[in-house]
């Protein structure tokens, strides 16, 4: 006779439970792939934790990055396929696929950098340690499974807040990698753009970080626009105008950001500087009419925005007139101010949506 405990099987499965279940399946598939690849990669004998060539950390970092990228592409492409069933503009079609590739690259690169950093630190803690093929394969399976699991959940739950956090994490990690691998230890005497000059690993890492981050900013503008639609129950002409203006300005910042990385300072100084200056102008165009763009925000946020704008103006004065800052410090301060404003903006927008749902 069945007891009441079996009645739970008849209950309808919730959306969150379904996502978690599918994430576990993704982890099992990724873990199986990782185990098989581990058996082939480490068949030659015991391997070290992290070193040049075939090592546990090197294989796991590459495999984790590839699986994270593929997982995000598969999940987000399914979402786009469902939305393509109706009539959609070419702009929406292009931006959707651009967003997918940009965020997939961010997930893949973050997984690669995280695993590489972890195994580098562990390798320095256990110098000379060797692991056999079976233990190495199991560890590869666990790391690959976790990369698929975390990426699946991230792709399914992606929103403006998560995009902004991913953007900040990716920018910080990519910039630090570029600084650590810079051929000139005194690069900071000049400006951040010097990291992208003269070729080499440091330059490629820095420029690729800027290009991908710029595309992610464009993706973020789409997510914020979607939140605008949810927030405004009536899509009046004025609300539609606000939405279009904000998306155009923020997308413009993202495109300019990508152009800074695409047109290297030492080769295309005019385009590089014009794109960098364009970001500042577009940011100004967002801040000044902010009460019109987002009239629902609390006055505290307007106050904070104008204080940050004032801090940016003071930084310009300290760098250009007083010469208290060199150009590198100014760029660092300006980037911190802009991204602080952006993260707080996204969080305030999310809070408005949360209040609206309640």
C-alpha positions as CSV (number, residue, x, y, z in Angstrom):
1,X,0.0,0.0,0.0
2,X,1.3,3.5,-0.9
3,X,1.9,5.9,1.9
4,X,1.4,9.6,1.9
5,X,5.1,10.1,1.1
6,X,4.6,8.9,-2.4
7,X,2.0,11.6,-3.0
8,X,4.7,14.2,-3.5
9,X,5.5,12.5,-6.9
10,X,2.1,13.7,-8.1
11,X,2.6,17.3,-7.4
12,X,3.2,19.7,-10.3
13,X,6.9,20.6,-10.7
14,X,7.6,24.3,-10.2
15,X,9.7,26.4,-12.5
16,X,12.6,26.8,-10.0
17,X,12.7,23.0,-9.3
18,X,12.7,22.3,-13.0
19,X,15.6,24.6,-13.6
20,X,17.6,23.0,-10.8
21,X,16.8,19.5,-12.1
22,X,18.0,20.5,-15.6
23,X,21.1,22.1,-14.2
24,X,21.9,18.8,-12.5
25,X,21.5,16.9,-15.8
26,X,23.8,19.5,-17.4
27,X,26.4,18.8,-14.6
28,X,26.2,15.1,-15.1
29,X,26.7,15.5,-18.9
30,X,29.6,17.9,-18.3
31,X,31.1,15.6,-15.7
32,X,30.9,12.6,-18.0
33,X,32.7,14.6,-20.7
34,X,35.3,15.7,-18.2
35,X,36.0,12.2,-17.0
36,X,36.5,10.8,-20.5
37,X,38.8,13.7,-21.5
38,X,40.7,13.3,-18.3
39,X,41.4,9.6,-19.0
40,X,42.8,10.5,-22.4
41,X,44.7,13.6,-21.4
42,X,46.4,12.0,-18.3
43,X,46.9,8.5,-19.8
44,X,50.7,9.1,-19.9
45,X,51.1,8.8,-16.1
46,X,51.0,11.0,-13.0
47,X,50.4,14.8,-13.6
48,X,51.3,17.9,-11.6
49,X,48.7,20.3,-10.3
50,X,49.7,23.3,-12.4
51,X,52.6,23.9,-14.8
52,X,53.3,24.5,-18.4
53,X,52.1,21.8,-20.7
54,X,49.8,19.0,-19.7
55,X,48.8,19.5,-16.1
56,X,45.6,19.0,-14.1
57,X,44.9,22.8,-13.7
58,X,45.7,23.6,-17.3
59,X,43.3,20.9,-18.7
60,X,40.6,21.8,-16.2
61,X,40.8,25.5,-16.9
62,X,40.5,25.0,-20.7
63,X,37.8,22.4,-20.4
64,X,35.8,24.4,-17.9
65,X,36.0,27.5,-20.1
66,X,34.9,25.6,-23.2
67,X,32.0,23.8,-21.5
68,X,30.8,27.0,-19.8
69,X,30.8,28.8,-23.2
70,X,29.0,25.9,-24.9
71,X,26.4,25.5,-22.1
72,X,25.5,29.2,-22.2
73,X,25.3,29.2,-26.0
74,X,23.0,26.1,-26.0
75,X,20.6,27.5,-23.3
76,X,20.4,31.1,-24.7
77,X,20.1,29.9,-28.3
78,X,17.0,27.9,-27.3
79,X,15.5,31.1,-25.7
80,X,16.2,33.1,-28.9
81,X,14.7,30.2,-31.0
82,X,11.4,30.5,-29.0
83,X,11.3,34.3,-29.4
84,X,12.0,34.0,-33.2
85,X,8.6,32.3,-33.7
86,X,6.9,35.7,-34.2
87,X,7.8,38.6,-36.4
88,X,10.9,40.4,-35.0
89,X,13.0,43.3,-36.3
90,X,16.5,42.7,-37.7
91,X,17.9,44.9,-34.9
92,X,16.4,42.6,-32.2
93,X,17.6,39.5,-34.0
94,X,21.2,40.9,-34.3
95,X,21.3,42.2,-30.7
96,X,20.0,38.9,-29.3
97,X,22.7,36.9,-31.0
98,X,25.3,39.5,-30.1
99,X,24.3,39.4,-26.5
100,X,24.4,35.6,-26.5
101,X,27.9,35.4,-27.8
102,X,29.2,38.2,-25.6
103,X,27.8,36.6,-22.4
104,X,28.9,33.2,-23.4
105,X,32.4,34.4,-23.9
106,X,32.3,36.1,-20.5
107,X,31.2,32.9,-18.8
108,X,33.8,30.8,-20.6
109,X,36.6,33.2,-19.8
110,X,35.6,33.6,-16.2
111,X,35.5,29.9,-15.8
112,X,38.9,29.5,-17.4
113,X,40.5,32.3,-15.2
114,X,38.9,31.0,-12.0
115,X,40.1,27.4,-12.4
116,X,43.5,28.6,-13.6
117,X,43.9,30.8,-10.5
118,X,42.7,28.2,-8.1
119,X,45.0,25.5,-9.4
120,X,47.9,27.9,-9.6
121,X,47.5,28.8,-5.9
122,X,47.0,25.1,-5.0
123,X,50.0,24.2,-7.1
124,X,52.2,26.7,-5.2
125,X,51.0,25.2,-1.9
126,X,51.7,21.6,-2.9
127,X,55.0,22.0,-4.8
128,X,56.1,18.7,-6.4
129,X,52.7,16.9,-5.8
130,X,51.7,14.4,-8.5
131,X,48.2,12.9,-9.1
132,X,47.5,9.6,-10.8
133,X,45.2,9.3,-13.9
134,X,42.1,8.1,-12.0
135,X,42.1,10.8,-9.3
136,X,42.9,13.4,-12.0
137,X,40.0,12.3,-14.2
138,X,37.6,12.4,-11.2
139,X,38.7,15.9,-10.3
140,X,38.4,16.9,-14.0
141,X,34.8,15.5,-14.0
142,X,33.9,17.4,-10.8
143,X,35.3,20.7,-12.2
144,X,33.6,20.2,-15.6
145,X,30.3,19.3,-14.0
146,X,30.3,22.4,-11.7
147,X,31.1,24.7,-14.7
148,X,28.1,23.3,-16.6
149,X,25.9,23.5,-13.5
150,X,26.8,27.1,-12.6
151,X,26.6,28.3,-16.2
152,X,23.2,26.6,-16.7
153,X,21.7,28.4,-13.7
154,X,23.3,31.7,-14.7
155,X,21.9,31.4,-18.2
156,X,18.4,30.6,-17.0
157,X,18.3,33.3,-14.4
158,X,20.1,36.1,-16.3
159,X,18.9,39.6,-15.6
160,X,20.3,43.1,-15.5
161,X,21.7,42.8,-12.0
162,X,23.6,39.5,-12.9
163,X,24.9,41.0,-16.2
164,X,26.3,44.0,-14.3
165,X,28.0,41.8,-11.8
166,X,29.4,39.6,-14.6
167,X,30.6,42.7,-16.4
168,X,32.4,44.0,-13.3
169,X,34.0,40.6,-12.5
170,X,35.2,40.2,-16.1
171,X,36.6,43.7,-16.4
172,X,38.6,43.4,-13.2
173,X,39.9,39.9,-14.0
174,X,40.9,40.8,-17.6
175,X,42.6,44.0,-16.6
176,X,44.5,42.4,-13.8
177,X,45.7,39.6,-16.1
178,X,46.9,42.3,-18.5
179,X,48.7,44.2,-15.8
180,X,50.4,41.1,-14.4
181,X,51.6,40.0,-17.9
182,X,52.7,43.5,-19.0
183,X,56.1,43.5,-20.6
184,X,56.8,47.1,-19.3
185,X,56.6,47.2,-15.5
186,X,56.3,51.0,-15.6
187,X,53.2,51.0,-17.9
188,X,51.3,52.9,-15.3
189,X,53.5,56.0,-15.8
190,X,51.5,56.7,-19.0
191,X,47.9,55.5,-19.1
192,X,45.8,52.3,-19.2
193,X,45.7,52.3,-23.0
194,X,49.4,51.6,-23.0
195,X,48.5,48.1,-21.8
196,X,46.9,47.4,-25.2
197,X,49.9,48.7,-27.2
198,X,53.0,47.0,-28.6
199,X,51.4,43.5,-29.0
200,X,52.0,40.5,-26.7
201,X,49.8,38.6,-24.3
202,X,49.2,41.6,-22.1
203,X,47.9,43.7,-25.1
204,X,45.7,40.9,-26.5
205,X,44.2,40.3,-23.1
206,X,43.5,44.0,-22.5
207,X,42.0,44.7,-25.9
208,X,39.9,41.6,-25.9
209,X,38.6,42.5,-22.4
210,X,37.5,45.9,-23.6
211,X,35.9,44.6,-26.8
212,X,33.9,41.8,-25.0
213,X,33.0,44.1,-22.1
214,X,31.7,46.7,-24.6
215,X,29.4,44.0,-26.1
216,X,28.2,43.1,-22.7
217,X,27.3,46.7,-22.0
218,X,25.2,46.6,-25.2
219,X,23.6,43.4,-23.8
220,X,23.0,45.1,-20.5
221,X,21.1,47.9,-22.3
222,X,18.7,45.3,-23.7
223,X,18.1,43.8,-20.2
224,X,17.5,47.2,-18.7
225,X,15.1,48.0,-21.6
226,X,13.2,44.9,-20.8
227,X,12.9,46.0,-17.2
228,X,11.6,49.3,-18.4
229,X,8.8,47.5,-20.2
230,X,7.9,45.6,-17.1
231,X,7.9,48.7,-15.0
232,X,5.7,50.8,-17.2
233,X,2.4,49.1,-17.4
234,X,1.2,51.5,-20.1
235,X,3.6,51.8,-23.0
236,X,2.8,55.4,-23.7
237,X,4.6,57.5,-26.3
238,X,6.6,59.2,-23.6
239,X,7.7,56.0,-21.9
240,X,8.7,54.5,-25.3
241,X,10.8,57.6,-26.0
242,X,12.5,57.3,-22.6
243,X,13.2,53.7,-23.3
244,X,14.6,54.3,-26.8
245,X,16.8,57.2,-25.6
246,X,18.3,55.3,-22.7
247,X,19.0,52.1,-24.7
248,X,20.6,54.2,-27.5
249,X,22.9,56.1,-25.0
250,X,23.9,53.0,-23.0
251,X,24.4,51.0,-26.2
252,X,26.5,53.8,-27.5
253,X,28.7,53.6,-24.4
254,X,29.2,49.9,-25.0
255,X,30.1,50.4,-28.7
256,X,32.5,53.1,-27.8
257,X,34.1,50.9,-25.2
258,X,34.5,48.1,-27.7
259,X,36.1,50.6,-30.2
260,X,38.7,51.6,-27.6
261,X,39.9,48.0,-27.5
262,X,39.5,47.4,-31.3
263,X,41.5,50.5,-32.3
264,X,44.8,50.2,-30.4
265,X,46.2,53.5,-29.0
266,X,49.7,53.2,-30.7
267,X,48.2,52.4,-34.1
268,X,44.9,54.3,-34.3
269,X,45.3,57.1,-31.7
270,X,42.6,59.4,-33.2
271,X,39.8,56.8,-33.3
272,X,40.9,55.4,-29.9
273,X,40.8,58.8,-28.2
274,X,37.5,59.8,-29.9
275,X,35.9,56.6,-28.7
276,X,37.2,57.1,-25.1
277,X,35.9,60.7,-25.2
278,X,32.6,59.6,-26.7
279,X,32.0,57.4,-23.6
280,X,32.3,60.4,-21.3
281,X,30.0,62.5,-23.4
282,X,27.3,59.7,-23.6
283,X,27.6,59.2,-19.8
284,X,27.0,62.9,-19.3
285,X,23.9,62.7,-21.6
286,X,22.5,59.9,-19.4
287,X,23.2,61.6,-16.0
288,X,21.9,65.1,-16.8
289,X,18.3,64.2,-17.9
290,X,18.1,61.2,-15.4
291,X,15.0,62.6,-13.7
292,X,13.2,62.6,-17.0
293,X,14.6,59.2,-18.1
294,X,13.7,57.5,-14.8
295,X,11.0,59.6,-13.0
296,X,10.2,56.6,-10.7
297,X,13.6,56.6,-9.0
298,X,13.9,58.0,-5.5
299,X,15.5,61.4,-5.0
300,X,18.4,59.8,-3.1
301,X,19.5,58.2,-6.4
302,X,19.4,61.4,-8.3
303,X,21.5,63.0,-5.5
304,X,24.0,60.2,-5.6
305,X,24.2,60.4,-9.4
306,X,25.0,64.1,-9.4
307,X,27.5,63.6,-6.6
308,X,29.3,61.0,-8.7
309,X,29.2,63.4,-11.7
310,X,30.7,66.1,-9.5
311,X,33.4,63.6,-8.3
312,X,34.2,62.9,-12.0
313,X,34.5,66.6,-12.7
314,X,36.8,67.1,-9.7
315,X,38.9,64.2,-11.0
316,X,39.2,65.9,-14.4
317,X,40.3,69.1,-12.7
318,X,42.9,67.3,-10.5
319,X,44.3,65.5,-13.5
320,X,44.2,68.3,-16.2
321,X,44.8,71.5,-14.2
322,X,46.5,70.6,-10.8
323,X,48.3,67.6,-12.2
324,X,47.6,65.8,-8.9
325,X,46.6,62.7,-10.8
326,X,48.5,61.2,-13.6
327,X,46.4,59.9,-16.6
328,X,46.4,56.3,-15.3
329,X,44.9,57.2,-11.9
330,X,42.3,59.5,-13.6
331,X,41.2,56.6,-15.9
332,X,41.0,54.3,-12.9
333,X,38.9,56.8,-10.9
334,X,36.7,57.6,-13.8
335,X,36.0,53.9,-14.5
336,X,35.2,53.2,-10.9
337,X,32.8,56.1,-10.8
338,X,31.0,55.1,-14.0
339,X,30.6,51.5,-13.1
340,X,29.6,52.3,-9.5
341,X,26.8,54.4,-10.9
342,X,25.8,51.7,-13.4
343,X,25.7,48.9,-10.7
344,X,23.6,51.1,-8.3
345,X,21.3,52.1,-11.2
346,X,20.6,48.5,-12.1
347,X,20.0,47.6,-8.4
348,X,17.6,50.5,-8.0
349,X,15.7,49.5,-11.1
350,X,15.5,45.9,-9.8
351,X,14.2,47.3,-6.4
352,X,11.5,49.2,-8.3
353,X,10.4,46.1,-10.1
354,X,10.4,44.1,-6.8
355,X,8.2,46.8,-5.2
356,X,5.9,46.8,-8.2
357,X,5.4,43.1,-8.0
358,X,4.5,43.3,-4.3
